[in-house]
């Protein structure tokens, strides 16, 4: 239960600037400054002195918390740095679980092998005769064993499914790497997913870990009927440590028949009436990812997965500019349909062609359904053509970015740079341009694809450097964000996306005052010699509606999703 607390010290929010006192009563911010002190004295509030910085709690505007929590349930392959290490860990786990029918795990580093092409025979050594399914770090790819291929009936004669690719050996037989969910479904449709209790446990684990990072609201950006029962059970059993919004996945292969199912799923969540669980968004994949050459580009890729150049494929007519998961016209129709039901579109768009189609779709929804505060989200915005950058603000579309990706790390230099080539490499993540144009900006992590720690993301957003401070001065330094702008994207920006009375500390911004979701840091990010040092800051305490949720023994045991 929350108590009446007077916070004193250094306090900041994007809407108020610096404060020196904050009064929280019944889970809401009710006064600031001298008025906070006066009221605290009148009602006998407990005082909490802030030695460093108190600010609104962080939000994660795009993540996969269930998947992140599940990474602790299988073989521990996340930190493996070679195929040999992965195989050894799978072998250890298989030996420790001899009765387990299917060995599931996540997530391996796809850059360990050229082109991300992993062979089923390598996993056969670890678990002879047993199905093994490992997800890659991008969660668009799986690596499976020969037993998995056999049980799922995937052979040389199996055609590539719609919206998917089966990597093959020279003789046409399946290699063991399946790309995009059209191909991944060939496995999950047969082998199924984790059981509900395991998924609930993973949701709870993820929530505790998020609280330890100062995050009190998370947008789960991909929920299907297979995962919804776990979320409903977690809510019924009060096992949601923080707030979650579910984006219900729309599948072009099932549209428009799927609309009724999505509306029914929303009603199931609404019927619970749980204050920490909502399902008011719909997730669309406009395209894939650059690393797999499935992100949709306005111009052809510089190189494809096999290292070849697009012009070498002119005769066969093979796609050389990526993959639109939804044809633009169908995407516009589907976005318009969900928008008409008051659902918030949340569109994955990596490539500039996909971003344009996503903006066009929101424009079509506005033209058909009329103006309203729809807060549509375009997530990732890795490449945005200059002609489309002002359209975000014009349409009121939220640009959700994962700032940790805006660095020249191994993933970028090994997998992304060869695909895009110059000048597109340096056109990625134009966050400062979008901010300057008045774009509503929110930040996320895409965890477990990458770290969920907002402080790590902020360090990159404000420096455009790797942890080794490369390059000097930052990569495309004109796209660095001011520290306060990055703080705003993680707090006020994510709350705006979530339609929550949070992210602000102005008691007059909403009737009754904003929700007192708060985080106390060990240092003020604005005071550091270099913004690259921000990832050295830690979260000291986290409050959810005025109630302390970190530190706690549960949060300490869970660990942080880094």
N, C-alpha and C positions, 0 to 999 in steps of 0.2 A: 504494500500500500504506500502511495506517495505521501510525503510529509511537506509541510510548509517550510521552504528553505530560502534564506537570503544568501545569494552568492555575491561575494565582494572580491574585487581584484581587477584583473585585466579581462575584459569580456568584449566579444566582437560578433557582429553579424553583418551580412551584406546590406541589409536594409537600414541598420542603425549606425554603422561604424562602431567606434570604440565606446564602451560603457564602463562604469566602475561599480555598478550594483545592479542586481537582478533578483526579483522576488518571484518565486514559483509557489503556486497554491493550487491544490487539487489537480496537479498534472499540467497546469498551464502557466504561461508567463503573464503576470498580472500587473507588474510595475517595474520601472527602472529608475536608476539614479537616486536622487534625494527622496522621491516619492516611495521608492522601494524600501528605503531605510525607515521612513516614517511608518509605513504600514507594517513592516516587520516588527517594529517596536511595539505597535499597538496590539498585535496578535501573538507575540512571543514566538517568532519564527526561529528555527535552528539556523545558525550561520555557518556557511562553508566558505572559507577563504581560498581563493584561487591563486596559487603562486606563479602560474605561468600564463595560460590562456584558456578561457572557456568560450565555446562557440556552439552553434546549432550542430546536432549530430549529422554525420555524413549519410548520404543515400547512395545506393548503387543502382544506376538507371538501366543497367543491362547485364544480367548474369545468369548463371545456371546453378543455383545453390544445391539442388538435389543432385545433379551430376558431381558437383564439387564434394559434397558429403560422401558420395558413393566411392570416391577415389580411395578412401580408407578401408573399403570393404574387400578389395581383391588384392592381387600381388602388388607390392609397392614398387611401381615402375617409373613413377614421376621423375625421380632424381637419377635414373640410370643414364649413363653417358655413352653407352655402346650397345650394339645388338647383343653381344655376349652377356652383358650385365642383365639385360631384360630377360633373355632366355634362362639365365641362372636363377633369377628371382621367380619366374613363372614355374620353373622346376621345383624350387623350394616350396612354393605355395601349393603346387599340385601334390607334392609328397605329404604336406601337412594336412591336406583335405582329400584323402583318397576316395571318399564317398560322394564328392561333389560331382554332379553330372556335367555341368558346364563351368569352365573357368572364365570369369569375366574380370576385366581390369582396365584401368585408365590412369594416366594418359601418357603415352610414349612420345618421344621427341621425333617427329617425322623427318627432321633434317639430318638424322644420323645415317641415312642411306640416300644415295643420289636419286633425285626425283621422288623421294618418299615411297619407293617401291620395295615393300617388305615381302619376303617369301614365306609361304605357309610351312615349308619344310623345316625352317629354323625353329618354329614352335613345336613341330612334331618331335624334335629332340627333347623338349622340355616335358611334354605330356603325351607320350605315344598313345595314339588311338583315342584321345579325348578331345572334345570340342573346346577350343580356346578362342575367345573374342576379346581383343584389346582395342580400345579407342585411342586414336591419335590425339595430340594436344589440341588440334583444331576442332575436334568433335564433328568433323565432316567426313572422317575416314576411319575405317577399321582394318585391323590386321588379324587374320584368322588362320587357324590350323587346317591341315588337310581333312581332318575328321569333321570340322565345321562345314567345309565345302561339300563333303560327301553327304552329311546328314541333311543339308539344305538343298541338295540336288543341283549345285552350281557346277557345271561342267563346261567343256569347250563348246558345246552346242547351245549353252545358255546365252541368249542375246543380252546386250546391255539394256537394262530397264530404262523406262522414262526417268529422267532426272537422276541418272546414276551411271557409273562406269565400273566395269570389272577389269582390273589390270590383268594382262595376259602375258604368258611366255611366248617365245617365237612360234611355238607349235599351236598356239591358240588356247592352250589350257589355262585355267585361272591361276594366277600367281599367288594370291592370298591377300591382296590389298583391294578393298572395295571403297570407292569414292562417292561421296554425296549420298543423301539418305534414300534415294531411289534404289541404290545398290545395297545400302546398309539394311534396308527393310527386308531384303531377301534372307537375311540372317535372323533378324529379330522376329519376323513373322513366324519362323519355325521354332527358334530356341526361346523366345519370350524374353522377359526382362527380369529384374530383381523382384523378390517377393515384397509385399506391401510393408511388412514390419521392418525389413531392412531399409526400405526407402524412407519410412517415417523416422527411423533412427538417424538416417543421413540428413534429413531436413533439420532435425533437432541439433545435430552436430554442427551443421553449417550455420544455424542461427546463433549458437553460442560463440562460434568463431567470429562471426560478423560483429557481435556485440563487443568482443575484445579488440576489434579494429575501429570502434567508434561509429559503426554503421547500424542504424536502427530501421532502415527501410530498404528493401531489395525488390527489384523487378525481375522475376523469373521470366526469361524471354523465350521459353519454349516448353509448353505444357500440353500433353496429349491425353486422351482418355486412359492411357496406360498409367500415367503418373497421378492423375487427379484423385483417385481413391486414397493415395498416401497423404496428399495435402488435406483432404477432408478428415481423415482419421487423426492427423497431427493436430488439427484445430479442435476436434471434438475432445481429444485427450489433453488439451492445453499444453502442447509440446512445441509451440512456436515462440522461441525466445525473443524474436524481433518481428517487425511487420513485413509481410510479403504480398506483392501483387503478382497475379498469374496472367501471363499472356498466352492465350489459347491458340494453338498452332493451326493455321489454315493451310490446307494441302490442295494445290491446284488440280491434282489428280482426282480429287473428290468433290470439287466445287461445281455447282452451287449447292448440291445436296447436303454438304457438310454444315451449312449455315444453321440449320435447325439443331444439330448436335452441339454447336458452339453456344447457342442461346440456352440450351438445356444445361450445359456445364456451368454457365454463368449463374443460372437460377439455383443450382445445387449449392454453390458457394454463398450466394445471397441468403439462401434459406437458413444457413447456419448462423448468420448474424455475428460472426466472430470479429472482434475489433482488429485483429492482426492479419486477417486474410481477405483479400479481394480478388476478383477475376473480371476486370473491366477492360481488358486489352486483348487485341488479336494480333498474333505474330505472323508476318508475311516474310518469306525469303524472296527478295527480288533477284538475288544472284548467289554465287558461291564465294570463293576466296581466291585471292591472287596466287597464293602458293600452289594451288592445284590448277591454275589457269582456268578457273570457273567463274571468277568475278567478271561481270559484264562491262566491257570497255567500249568507249566511243571509237577508238582506233585499235588495230590488232596488237597482240602481245609482241614484245621484242623477241622472246624465245618461248617455246612450249616445253612441256614436261620432259621430253626426250632430248632437249637441247637444240632441236631444229628451229629454223626460222619460219615465220608464217608463209613466206613466198614459196617454200618448198612443198606446201600443201595445196597450192592453187588448183592443181589438176583434179584432186579428189574432192574438193569442195568442203573439206573438214573445217569446223568452226575454229577461227583463230582469234576471236575477240571475246571469248568467254561464253557464259550460259545465262540467259534470262530464265529463272525458274518459273516465273509467271510471264507470259506474253504481256506486253504493256497494256493492251486493251483489256485483257482479262483481269490484270491487277487493278486497273482503274474501276472496273465493274465490281470487283470483290471489295475493295476499300470503300466504295460508295455504299455497298450493301451493309457492311458492318457499321459504318458511320451512321447510317439511317437508324440503326438500333441503339445509338448512343455509345457504342464501343469505341475505344481509342485505338486507331491503327498504330502498329509498331513494326516498322519495315526495315529489315536487314538489307542494307545497300552498301556494298564495298566499292564497286567500280563506278566510274562517272556515268556510264550509260544506265546503270541501275539506279543511281541517285536521281538522275533526270526522270526516269520512269516513276520513281516513288513520289517525287514532287508533282509530276503530272497527275498521278492518281489522287493525291490530296486535293489538287485543284479541281479535278473532276467531281470529287465528293462535295466540295463547297458549291460548285455550280449546280449540282443536282439537289442537294439537301439544304442549301442556304447557309449564310454565315452563322457561326456559333463558336464558342470557346472549345474547339475540339481537341486541341493539344496533340495533334498527330506527331509521331516520333519517327525520324529516320535515323537508324542506328549504324554506327561505325564511321560513315562519311570519310572513308580512306582517300578517295579521289572525288573531288567536286570540281566540275568544269567551271572556269571563271564566269561563264554566262549564267550559271545556275546559283551562284553564291548568294546573291541578294534575294532570291526567291524564298529562302527560309523565313526571313523576317516578313516578307510580303504576305506569305501564307500563314504566318504564325506557327510554322513547323519547328518542333524542337529538334536540334541536332544533338544526338547523343553520341559522344565520342569516348573511346577507350584510350586515354592519354598515354598510358604506359607503352603503347605501340609506336609512339612517335619518336623512335630512336633508332640509330644505326647499330642494332645488336646483331647477333649471329642469325637470328631468324630473318631479319631484314636483308642483311648482306648476302646470305647463302641462298635464300628461297625467293625473296621478293624482288630485289634489285635486278637479277637476271631476267625475270619475267617482264618487268615494266620498261627497263632501259631509260636513259635520259631523253627528254627533260622530265618525264613523269615521276621519276623517283623523288625529285625535289618538290613535286607538287602535292605530295601526300600530307594529310592532316593539316589543312589550312585553318587551324583553330583561331589564330589571331585575326585573320581576315573575316571569318564568320562572326566573331565577337564584335569586331569593329562595325560590322554591318547591322548590328542589333539583333542577331540571331538568338533566340532562346537556347541557351547551351546547358546541357546536363552531362555529367561524367558518369562512366560506369567502368566495369572491369572485364566483363565476359568470363569471369572466373567460372570454371577452372582452366579456361584457355590461358589465362594469365593471372597474376597475383590480384587478390581482391583488396589489397591495402591501399586506401586512398592517398596516403602519404607517399607511397612509391609512385603512384600515377602523377601526383602533383609535382614531384621532383622532376619528372620528365617533361610535363607540360610547360614548366617554367624555365627549363634549361635546354631542352632538346638534346640532352647528352646521355650517354650510357653511364653506368656506375663507375666506369674508369675515366669518366669526364671526356669522352670522345664524341665528336670532335671538339677541339678547343673553340670556345665561343658558341657552340651549339650547331646542330644540323638545321639548316634553313632558319637562322636565328630570328628573322623577321616574323616567324610564326610562334615565337615564345609568348606565353601569356604572363601578365603580371600576377603576382602571388594572390592578391585579393580576388582577381577574376577567377583563378582556379579554385580558391576556397568557395566562391559563390557558386560555381558550377557543381561542386560536390554537396552543397547545402541548399541554398535557395533554388538553384536550378533543378536539382533532383526532386525537391518538394513540389515545385511547379509541375514537373512531369507527373508526379504522383497525385496531383490534386489534393494535397494535404495542407492543413493549417500548421505548417512547420517550416523550418529553414530560416525563420525570421525571429527576432527577439523584440519586436515592437508590439507592446500590448494592445495598441490601437489598430493593428492591421486586420483583426478579425474579432468578432464579438466573443467576449470571454477570454481573449488572448490566445496566442498561438500555442500549440502543443509543445511542452517542455521536453523535447528530445535533445539532449545535450551531450557534449563530449569535452573532456578536459585533457589537454595535451601537455607533454613534458617540456615543450618549448614553443615559442611563437614563430611560425614559419616566416614571418616578415622580418625577423630580427637576424637571420642567419647570414654569414658572409656571402654564401652562394646558394641559390635556390636548389642546386643539386644536393645540398645537405639535408633537404627536407625529409628524405627517407630515413634519416637517423632519428627523427622524432618518434616518440611512442605515445600511445594512448594511456593516460593514467586512470580515467574513470569514464563510464558511459551511463547516461540516464535515459530511461524510456518513460515518457509522460511523468517526469519527476521522480521516478523510482529507479534506484541504482540497479543496473543489470550487469555491470562489470566494474571492478573485478568480482569474481565469484568462483568457488571451487569448480563448478561445471565449466566455466569459460576457460579456466586454466588447464583443465584436462583436455579440452577439445583442441587447443592450439589454434593458431591463426592460419587462414587460408592463403599462404604466401606462395 
